[in-house]
């Protein structure tokens, strides 16, 4: 009788494993298009860069920690604080958002926009 119970448990276990494998194998696979920024297009501070800071950075950089990235303060804080310099890849703000301590706060396309904005002269446009 114990032998029959083991066989039943083995069969049930195998069915559970097969069902799970079939379920996992049936999942749709998604592909994502990686968004990029055309470096020829002008990147505007007010409509493209400030929203990045507002969405991702002002939790910490809201006036109590430099740079102050709140709307209305961020441009001056970045430019007078030495955060935007050429070459753009070496600027303090770009180095910070690509460092391990801040890398997760912004998406690759957001980092790319900030880099191109600096390369284009970091204008208040």
Buried (B, 14 or more C-beta within 10 A) or exposed (E): EEEEEEEEEEEEEEEEEEEEEEEEEEEEEEEEEEEEBEEEEEBBBEEBBBBBBEEBBBEEBEEEEEBBBBEEBBBEBBBEEEBBBEEBEEBBBBEBBBEEEBEEBBBEEBBBBBBBBBBBEBEEB
